[in-house]
């Protein structure tokens, strides 16, 4: 949920309190100062768990307390898995490799760290993939395995997966 609060002492606490009052659970609060925003306001992103039934109560309570709701969304990509690819990653079109996962619509490469020791040496990349569920994660991994075979890349997979 993305909300806008007044830039004054106690406003953030006042905006977050209704979440627990209606039975929600706050997972994270992201609060950054942005000079491009209207003066005297702050945009805050709140990651929370709440049932659909209680969400309507939360929205109503926040509006009653003068909190502007800028957006509400669901986390779509719930599963995460990290893998390491080793080989001539850059020479075999890294964007194509990433795109093979991103184009699925049910999985995305959400983070990547690449090490390139030299132009003719093998590089390595740590990729983190997110997917909508366990079955789609396995489908994405099958795609990545096929790409690795086709491009002669070594794919090192984790023993377990993170939710």
N, C-alpha and C positions, 0 to 999 in steps of 0.2 A: 504494500500500500504506500502510495506517495501522498504526503500531506504538506500543507503549507501552514506554518504557525507564525504568530507575531514574534518579533525579536525582542523579547522582554523576559525577565526572570520568571520562572515558574510555568511558562507557556508550554514547553515541551513535556514536562511532567503532567500537566493538565491534559495534554493531548494523548498521552500514553496510558493514563490511568483507566479510561473506559475500556481498554482492551482487556485488562484483567477483570474488570467489573462484569463483563458479559461472558467471561469464561475463555478468553483467548490466551495464547501463550506467545510472548515476544521472544523471537529467536535472535534478532539483530536490529540495531538502529544505526542508520548511516546518516550523519548530520554534517554537512559541509557548508562553509560560508561561500557564497557566490556573489560577487559584486555586480553581476548583470541582473540580479533579481530586483524586484520592487524594494524600495527602502523599507526598513523596519519589518521585513519578513524573512523567514528561513524555510527552505524545502527540506523535508526529512523523509527518508525512505525507511519503512518499518517492515521487516520480514517477520511474519507471524503465522501461527497455526490457529485456525478457528473453523468451526463447522459452518456449513452454508446457512444453517438455520439461525445461527447467532450473528452472522455477518450483517444481516439487515438491521439488527438491534444496534450493532456497533456503528454502522453508518449513520443511523438516526441520532444516536447519542453524540457522536462527534459533531454532526451538523448543529444540533441543539446547543453545543458548547462553543460554536463559532469556529470550528476547525474546518478549513477548506480541504476537501479530498480531491487531489489532482489525478489520481488513477488507482485502480485496483486490478491486480492481475494474479494469476496462478503460476506457480513454478511448474514449468512444463517438463523440464529435463531433470529428472530426479535421481538417476543413476550416474555414477562417475567411475571411470576406470582410466588408469594411466598405463602407457606402454612406451617402450623405447624402440626406436628404429635406428638401424646402423647401416651405412652404405653410402652410395653417392646420391644422397637425398636431394641436394640442390640440382644436380645434373639430370635427375629423372623427374623434374617438374614437381616441386613441393606443393604448389598451388593445386595441381591436379590431384595429388594424394589427399590433401585436406578436403578439396571439393568433393571427392568421392564419398566422404562421410557427410559433409554439410548438405549435399543435394538430396539426401534421403528424406528430410523433413521430420525424422524421428530421432536424429542424433546429430551432434555437432562437435567439432574440435573446439574446445573452449579455452585451451591454454597450450602454449608450445614454447619450448626452450631448445634452441639449436646451437650445437658446437661444431665449428668448422676449423680444424687445425691447419689445413692447407688446401690449395686449389685441386691438387691431384690426390689428396688423402680422403679417406672415408670420413663422413660427418656423422653426428648422432643427434637425434631429436627426442626429447621427452614430450609426448603428446598426452593431454588429458581430454578424454572424450566424455560427453554427457549424453544420456539417452532418456527417452520417456519412461522406459521400464526395462526389466531384465531381459525379456525376449528381444526387444529392439536393440539392446546393447549387444546381444549375441549376434544379431543380424549385422550390425555395424562392424563388429569384430571380424565376421566372415568376409565382409567387403575389404577391410584393411588387410587381412591375411592374403586375399587374392591379389591386391595391389602390390603387397610386399613380394609375393612370388613372381609376379609379372615384371617387376622392376629390379629383381635380384637384391632385395633389402632384407636384412635380418630383423625380425620382429621379436622383441622380448616382452612377454606378457607377464602381468602380476599373477601371483598365486591365488589371490582373492580379489574381491571387488568391494568398493566402498559405496554405501548408499547415500 
